[in-house]
Amino acid sequence: MGYGKRIDNEVEAAETLSKLVASTNNGVFFGGAGVSTASGIPDFRSVDGLYHQHFAYPPETMLSHAFYETHPEEFFDFYRTRMIAPDAQPNQAHRKLAELERKGWLSAVVTQNIDGLHQKAGSQRVYELHGSVHRNICQQCGAVYSAEWILSTEGVPSCPHCGGRIKPDVVLYGEALDEQVLAGAVEAIASCDVLIVGGTSLVVYPAAGLVHYFSGSKLVIVNRDPTPQDDMADLIISCDIARAFSF
């Protein structure tokens, strides 16, 4: 593998991916924030991403476990306004991946996203490395609350059953990934024949390290900007991911 063809034309990208799917079996998709930008959800590192916007605290700080503990009101204000997107809908990439799973070609989606759009599009086997905004858990009694419920509250939400503190089921900076989810993702990537990596800069570890578990025949990277692991890929597609999946 490695040092493969590079495509920056959306039509050619869609045709190439269509032929790849038709000629192979057992694919896995590993995606990041760029998958959801076409659904109106900002990523982190692009020019328009969260890390280039100005807040009272840096986004990396507000998305840390320490900030959740010490500044809960500011944390939940940021969480409600910037991390939950109740009106976002799956785009063509989400829909195509769900279709490929229904047809038996795609065996799993591994995602760094917390928006739940893969499931909303119909994907069944989704490994959410960083959790989901759609699960918010009472740290005292274990009750689970939806993103919509969080949006209906103000300030620091507490459990209506026991008064316990609510924590989003998302992996904050300073927290470890869920071992069971990580193990499932590793197994899926290690056992697939084709790995399509999409919409991720491949710089956030440990998630970025998952690519190294792949030992199949074709590694495809679909990302607007170059990644540190491009030299491993058989095919690099540097155009809009939703349009690349319009086949």
C-alpha positions in Angstrom: 0.0 0.0 0.0 0.9 3.7 -0.2 1.8 6.5 -2.5 -1.4 6.1 -4.6 -3.4 8.1 -7.0 -4.7 11.5 -6.0 -8.0 12.8 -7.2 -9.4 16.4 -6.7 -12.3 16.2 -9.1 -15.7 15.4 -7.5 -17.1 13.6 -10.5 -14.0 11.4 -10.9 -13.9 10.8 -7.1 -17.5 9.5 -7.1 -16.9 7.3 -10.2 -13.7 5.9 -8.6 -15.4 5.1 -5.3 -18.3 3.5 -7.1 -15.9 1.2 -9.0 -14.0 0.4 -5.9 -17.1 -0.6 -4.0 -18.3 -2.7 -7.0 -15.0 -4.6 -7.2 -14.4 -5.3 -3.5 -16.0 -6.6 -0.3 -16.0 -5.8 3.4 -15.4 -2.1 3.8 -15.2 0.0 6.9 -15.5 3.8 7.1 -13.5 5.8 9.6 -14.6 9.4 9.7 -14.3 12.7 11.5 -15.8 16.2 11.7 -15.4 16.8 8.0 -18.2 14.3 7.3 -20.7 16.5 9.0 -19.7 20.0 7.7 -22.1 19.6 4.7 -24.9 19.1 7.4 -24.1 22.5 8.8 -22.0 21.3 11.8 -18.6 23.2 12.0 -15.4 21.2 12.3 -12.6 22.2 14.5 -9.4 22.9 12.5 -10.5 24.4 9.2 -10.6 28.1 8.5 -14.2 28.3 9.7 -13.8 25.7 12.4 -14.4 26.2 16.1 -10.7 26.5 16.9 -10.6 29.7 14.7 -13.5 31.4 16.5 -13.2 33.6 19.5 -14.7 32.6 22.8 -14.1 33.6 26.4 -12.0 30.5 26.8 -10.3 28.4 24.1 -12.6 25.6 22.8 -10.0 23.0 23.9 -10.3 24.3 27.4 -14.1 24.4 27.4 -14.2 20.8 26.1 -12.0 19.5 28.9 -13.1 17.4 31.9 -11.4 19.9 34.2 -13.5 22.7 32.8 -16.7 20.7 33.1 -15.9 20.2 36.8 -14.8 23.7 37.6 -16.9 25.9 35.3 -20.1 23.8 34.7 -22.3 26.8 33.8 -19.9 28.0 31.1 -19.4 24.4 29.9 -23.1 23.8 29.4 -23.6 27.1 27.7 -20.9 26.1 25.1 -22.3 22.6 24.9 -25.8 23.7 24.2 -24.9 26.4 21.7 -21.9 24.9 19.9 -22.0 21.1 20.3 -25.7 20.2 19.9 -27.2 20.8 16.5 -30.9 19.6 16.8 -31.8 20.6 13.2 -28.9 19.0 11.5 -29.8 16.3 8.9 -27.6 13.6 7.4 -25.9 14.5 4.1 -25.1 12.4 1.1 -22.1 10.9 2.7 -24.1 9.7 5.7 -26.9 8.4 3.5 -24.5 6.5 1.1 -22.7 4.8 4.0 -26.0 3.6 5.4 -27.0 2.3 2.0 -23.7 0.5 1.6 -24.3 -1.2 5.0 -27.8 -2.3 3.9 -26.3 -3.8 0.8 -23.8 -5.7 2.8 -20.6 -4.0 1.6 -19.9 -1.8 4.6 -19.4 -3.7 7.9 -19.0 -0.8 10.2 -18.7 3.0 10.7 -16.1 4.2 13.1 -16.6 7.9 13.9 -15.0 10.6 15.9 -18.3 12.6 15.7 -20.8 13.1 18.5 -23.7 14.3 16.4 -25.5 10.9 15.8 -26.0 11.6 12.1 -24.8 8.2 11.0 -27.5 6.6 13.0 -30.1 9.1 11.8 -29.2 8.2 8.3 -29.8 4.5 9.1 -26.4 3.1 9.9 -26.6 0.3 12.4 -23.1 -0.7 13.4 -21.5 2.6 14.5 -18.6 2.9 16.9 -18.7 6.3 18.4 -15.2 6.9 19.6 -16.0 10.2 21.3 -19.5 9.4 22.5 -22.7 11.2 21.6 -24.6 14.4 22.5 -27.8 12.3 22.4 -26.9 10.5 25.7 -26.5 12.7 28.8 -26.2 10.6 31.9 -26.9 11.3 35.6 -23.7 10.6 37.5 -25.7 9.5 40.5 -28.5 7.3 39.4 -27.5 6.6 35.7 -30.7 8.0 34.1 -30.1 9.0 30.5 -31.4 12.2 28.9 -31.6 13.3 25.3 -30.0 16.3 23.6 -33.4 17.8 23.3 -33.9 17.6 27.1 -30.6 19.3 27.7 -31.7 22.1 25.3 -34.9 22.5 27.3 -32.9 23.2 30.5 -31.0 26.3 31.7 -27.8 26.7 33.6 -26.3 23.5 35.0 -28.9 20.7 34.5 -29.6 18.2 37.3 -31.4 14.9 37.3 -35.1 15.5 38.0 -35.2 12.0 39.7 -32.4 12.3 42.2 -30.9 15.7 41.8 -27.6 14.2 40.5 -25.2 16.0 38.2 -25.6 15.4 34.5 -22.7 14.7 32.2 -22.8 14.4 28.5 -21.7 11.0 27.3 -18.9 12.5 25.3 -15.2 12.0 25.7 -13.8 15.3 26.9 -10.1 16.3 26.9 -8.4 14.6 29.7 -10.7 11.5 29.5 -9.9 8.1 28.1 -11.9 6.5 25.2 -14.4 3.8 26.1 -12.4 0.6 26.0 -15.2 -1.5 24.6 -16.0 0.9 21.8 -12.3 1.2 21.0 -11.8 -2.5 20.9 -14.8 -2.9 18.5 -13.4 -0.2 16.3 -9.9 -1.8 16.2 -11.4 -5.2 15.4 -13.5 -3.8 12.5 -10.6 -1.9 11.0 -8.2 -4.9 11.5 -10.5 -7.3 9.7 -11.8 -5.3 6.8 -10.5 -5.4 3.2 -11.1 -1.8 2.3 -10.7 1.2 4.7 -12.1 4.5 3.7 -10.9 7.3 6.0 -13.0 10.5 5.5 -13.3 14.0 6.9 -10.5 13.7 9.5 -7.2 15.5 9.8 -5.7 12.3 11.4 -3.9 14.3 14.0 -6.0 13.6 17.1 -4.8 10.5 19.0 -5.5 7.8 19.9 -8.2 7.9 17.1 -5.7 8.7 14.4 -3.6 5.7 15.4 -6.5 3.3 14.4 -5.4 3.5 10.7 -2.3 1.5 11.7 -4.4 -1.6 12.5 -5.5 -1.8 8.9 -3.9 -4.6 6.9 -6.3 -5.0 4.1 -5.8 -4.4 0.4 -7.1 -0.8 -0.2 -6.7 2.3 2.0 -8.6 5.4 0.8 -8.3 8.9 2.4 -11.0 11.4 1.5 -10.1 14.8 3.0 -9.9 18.3 1.7 -6.5 18.9 3.2 -3.4 16.7 3.3 -3.1 14.4 6.3 0.1 13.0 8.0 -0.9 9.5 6.8 -1.4 10.3 3.1 1.7 8.4 2.2 0.1 5.2 3.5 -2.9 5.5 1.1 -3.6 3.7 -2.2 -6.1 6.5 -3.1 -6.3 10.1 -1.9 -9.4 12.1 -2.7 -9.1 15.8 -1.8 -12.6 17.2 -2.5 -15.9 17.6 -0.8 -16.7 14.3 0.9 -20.5 14.5 0.5 -20.1 15.0 -3.3 -17.4 12.3 -3.4 -20.1 9.9 -2.1 -22.8 10.9 -4.6 -22.6 7.6 -6.5 
